[in-house]
């Protein structure tokens, strides 16, 4: 969330983008969320012809035409209001993170020395632990934090810091054999800008 969510994963920012693309171009499209490691498999078997991805993780890179960047994915450090800081070196206390999720090296090296790690099974649990003061910090995608805060009528700016743990651009990669799709996507995204912040208030409440 907020990029895709819901009981059938048919709601969210990226779903809206695909729907707008279909309406503008007349090209029928469907959105199918899947694990990154399965994207190459889906492309090779004709189950998909395009993916949203960072160039470093683009499946079949030699066979893809890249459009974008379309948006920026940013993992930000959020802190309790009394503990805001502008340096990773100043982080002390407890931090809530997602179990099995890989964070940046600069954060990982502080866990076990300066920080006590508290694991959560998903983002929602991690945020609840943080809001109940069970930890001093969390690291979340900033738009996911803002979206969940919006659902709970919470002011996200109370917890925001300027510390970015990870940041990367997201592109649309299209198989080079899909000439018509490439031309349509290039024309569409020349004028269509994905303003995630502006789209947040109009998103549906998750039907989970």
C-alpha positions in Angstrom: 0.0 0.0 0.0 -0.8 2.5 -1.4 0.6 1.3 -4.7 -1.6 -1.8 -4.8 -3.8 -3.4 -2.2 -7.2 -4.9 -1.4 -8.5 -8.5 -1.2 -7.8 -9.0 -4.9 -5.0 -6.4 -5.2 -7.1 -4.4 -7.6 -6.9 -1.0 -5.8 -4.0 1.5 -5.5 -1.8 4.0 -7.3 -0.3 1.6 -9.9 -3.7 0.1 -10.6 -5.1 3.6 -11.2 -2.2 4.4 -13.6 -2.9 1.2 -15.6 -6.6 2.2 -15.8 -5.8 5.7 -16.9 -3.5 4.3 -19.6 -6.2 2.0 -20.9 -8.7 4.9 -21.0 -6.3 7.3 -22.8 -4.8 4.9 -25.3 -7.6 2.3 -25.8 -5.1 -0.5 -25.2 -6.6 -3.1 -22.9 -4.4 -3.7 -19.9 -4.5 -5.7 -16.7 -2.5 -5.4 -13.5 -1.1 -8.5 -12.0 1.0 -8.2 -8.8 3.7 -10.8 -8.3 7.0 -11.4 -6.6 10.0 -9.8 -8.3 11.7 -13.1 -8.8 8.7 -14.3 -10.9 8.6 -11.4 -13.3 11.2 -12.8 -15.7 9.2 -16.1 -15.7 6.0 -14.3 -16.5 7.6 -12.3 -19.3 9.2 -15.4 -20.9 6.0 -17.3 -20.9 3.8 -14.5 -22.3 1.9 -14.0 -19.1 3.1 -10.3 -19.0 4.7 -7.9 -21.5 5.7 -5.1 -19.1 6.7 -4.6 -15.5 7.1 -1.7 -13.0 10.7 -2.0 -11.7 13.9 -0.3 -10.8 16.6 -0.7 -13.6 18.9 -2.6 -11.2 16.1 -5.3 -10.7 14.6 -5.1 -14.2 14.0 -8.7 -15.5 15.4 -9.6 -18.9 17.3 -6.3 -19.1 18.6 -6.9 -22.6 15.1 -7.5 -23.9 13.4 -4.5 -22.2 12.6 -1.0 -23.4 12.5 1.3 -20.3 10.1 4.2 -19.9 10.5 6.7 -17.1 11.3 7.2 -14.3 7.6 7.3 -13.4 7.9 7.8 -9.6 10.4 7.5 -6.8 10.2 4.9 -4.1 11.6 6.2 -0.8 12.1 4.5 2.5 12.2 7.1 5.2 13.0 7.0 9.0 10.1 8.0 11.2 10.7 9.0 14.8 8.7 9.6 17.9 8.1 13.4 18.1 10.7 14.0 20.9 13.4 12.0 19.1 13.6 13.6 15.7 17.2 13.6 14.3 19.1 14.4 11.1 21.8 11.8 11.4 21.9 8.0 11.4 24.7 8.2 14.0 22.3 9.7 16.5 19.8 6.9 16.4 19.5 5.2 19.7 16.9 3.1 21.4 14.4 0.7 19.8 13.5 0.4 16.1 10.5 -1.5 14.7 11.2 -3.2 11.4 9.7 -5.8 9.1 10.9 -9.3 9.7 12.9 -10.7 6.8 13.0 -7.3 5.0 16.4 -6.1 3.8 17.3 -2.6 4.9 20.4 -0.5 4.0 23.8 -1.4 5.2 24.1 1.9 7.2 21.0 1.0 9.1 21.8 -2.7 9.6 25.2 -1.9 11.1 23.6 0.1 13.8 21.2 -2.7 14.8 22.8 -4.6 17.7 25.1 -1.8 18.7 23.0 1.4 18.9 19.6 0.1 18.2 17.4 -2.7 19.6 15.4 -4.3 16.8 11.7 -5.2 17.3 10.4 -7.3 14.4 6.9 -7.1 13.0 5.3 -9.5 10.5 3.9 -6.8 8.2 3.8 -3.0 7.8 0.5 -2.5 9.7 1.8 -4.4 12.8 5.0 -2.4 12.6 3.2 0.9 12.5 0.9 -0.1 15.4 3.9 -1.0 17.5 5.4 2.4 16.8 2.2 4.4 17.4 1.9 2.6 20.8 5.4 3.7 21.7 6.9 0.2 21.8 9.8 1.6 19.7 11.4 4.9 19.0 11.8 4.6 15.2 10.5 2.8 12.2 11.6 2.7 8.5 8.8 2.6 6.0 8.0 3.7 2.5 7.0 7.3 3.1 3.8 7.1 1.0 2.7 3.9 2.7 3.2 5.6 6.1 1.2 8.7 4.9 -1.6 6.4 3.5 -2.0 4.4 6.7 -1.8 7.5 8.8 -4.6 9.0 6.7 -6.8 6.0 7.3 -6.2 6.4 11.1 -6.6 10.2 11.1 -3.0 10.6 12.2 -0.8 13.5 11.3 2.2 11.9 9.6 4.3 15.1 9.8 4.6 14.6 13.6 6.9 11.6 13.0 8.6 12.5 9.7 12.4 13.0 9.7 14.8 13.9 6.9 16.6 10.6 7.1 16.3 8.4 4.0 17.3 4.8 4.3 16.8 3.9 0.6 15.6 5.7 -2.5 15.3 4.5 -6.1 13.3 5.4 -9.3 10.6 3.2 -10.6 10.4 2.6 -14.4 8.0 0.8 -16.7 9.9 -1.9 -18.6 8.3 -3.2 -21.8 9.4 -6.1 -24.0 11.2 -4.7 -27.0 9.0 -6.8 -29.3 5.9 -4.8 -28.1 6.4 -1.9 -30.5 2.9 -0.5 -30.4 2.8 -0.7 -26.6 6.2 1.1 -26.4 5.0 3.9 -28.6 1.8 4.3 -26.7 3.6 4.3 -23.3 6.2 6.8 -24.4 3.5 9.2 -25.6 1.3 8.7 -22.6 4.0 9.2 -19.9 5.3 12.3 -21.7 2.4 14.3 -20.2 1.0 11.9 -17.5 2.7 12.5 -14.2 2.2 10.1 -11.2 1.7 12.5 -8.3 1.3 10.0 -5.4 0.8 12.7 -2.8 -2.1 14.2 -4.7 -3.7 10.7 -5.3 -3.6 9.6 -1.7 -6.8 11.4 -0.5 -8.9 9.8 -3.3 -7.8 6.2 -2.7 -10.3 3.7 -1.3 -10.0 2.3 2.2 -8.5 -1.2 2.0 -11.1 -3.9 1.8 -9.1 -6.5 3.8 
